[in-house]
Amino acid sequence: MLGGIAAGPKGFDLRTFACGKCGHSFTTAVATDPMNAVSAGWIAGELKPPK
């Protein structure tokens, strides 16, 4: 389950998830706006659709 949300690097939130059964937890960065160019750098990559 989601344990908490904190501010992260620009364009990202740090979200902490925890297991209610074993107590294991981990924190990961999640884009606050997935369509924002800062967090979607792969859009500007070399991968292009076929012509």
Kinemage of the C-alpha trace (Angstrom):
@kinemage 1
@onewidth
@group {chain A} dominant
@subgroup {mainchain}
@vectorlist {calphas} color= white
{ca met a 1} P 0.000 0.000 0.000
{ca leu a 2} L 1.088 3.596 -0.492
{ca gly a 3} L 2.852 4.724 2.669
{ca gly a 4} L 3.716 8.311 1.795
{ca ile a 5} L 4.493 10.923 -0.847
{ca ala a 6} L 7.343 13.432 -0.628
{ca ala a 7} L 8.779 16.026 -2.986
{ca gly a 8} L 11.557 14.654 -5.167
{ca pro a 9} L 13.724 15.965 -7.977
{ca lys a 10} L 12.109 18.504 -10.308
{ca gly a 11} L 9.120 16.872 -12.018
{ca phe a 12} L 9.028 13.853 -9.704
{ca asp a 13} L 7.489 12.723 -6.401
{ca leu a 14} L 9.104 10.182 -4.097
{ca arg a 15} L 6.498 7.575 -3.198
{ca thr a 16} L 7.001 5.043 -0.436
{ca phe a 17} L 5.147 1.746 -0.643
{ca ala a 18} L 4.881 -0.711 2.266
{ca cys a 19} L 3.652 -4.290 2.622
{ca gly a 20} L 1.083 -4.654 5.392
{ca lys a 21} L 1.978 -8.314 5.977
{ca cys a 22} L 5.784 -8.409 6.120
{ca gly a 23} L 6.657 -4.737 6.672
{ca his a 24} L 8.914 -4.505 3.580
{ca ser a 25} L 8.964 -1.024 2.080
{ca phe a 26} L 10.592 0.743 -0.847
{ca thr a 27} L 10.706 4.263 -2.244
{ca thr a 28} L 10.599 5.121 -5.935
{ca ala a 29} L 10.498 8.310 -8.021
{ca val a 30} L 7.271 8.803 -9.971
{ca ala a 31} L 6.692 11.520 -12.592
{ca thr a 32} L 4.201 14.112 -11.362
{ca asp a 33} L 3.130 14.886 -14.944
{ca pro a 34} L 4.018 12.023 -17.322
{ca met a 35} L 3.543 14.235 -20.394
{ca asn a 36} L 5.934 16.911 -19.077
{ca ala a 37} L 9.105 17.116 -21.207
{ca val a 38} L 11.300 17.051 -18.071
{ca ser a 39} L 10.009 13.652 -16.983
{ca ala a 40} L 9.441 12.214 -20.463
{ca gly a 41} L 12.944 12.625 -21.878
{ca trp a 42} L 12.551 9.449 -23.915
{ca ile a 43} L 10.143 11.302 -26.241
{ca ala a 44} L 13.091 13.360 -27.559
{ca gly a 45} L 15.229 10.223 -28.067
{ca glu a 46} L 16.390 8.672 -31.309
{ca leu a 47} L 13.572 6.131 -31.450
{ca lys a 48} L 11.319 7.127 -34.367
{ca pro a 49} L 8.274 5.451 -35.945
{ca pro a 50} L 8.838 3.624 -39.268
{ca lys a 51} L 8.469 5.702 -42.423
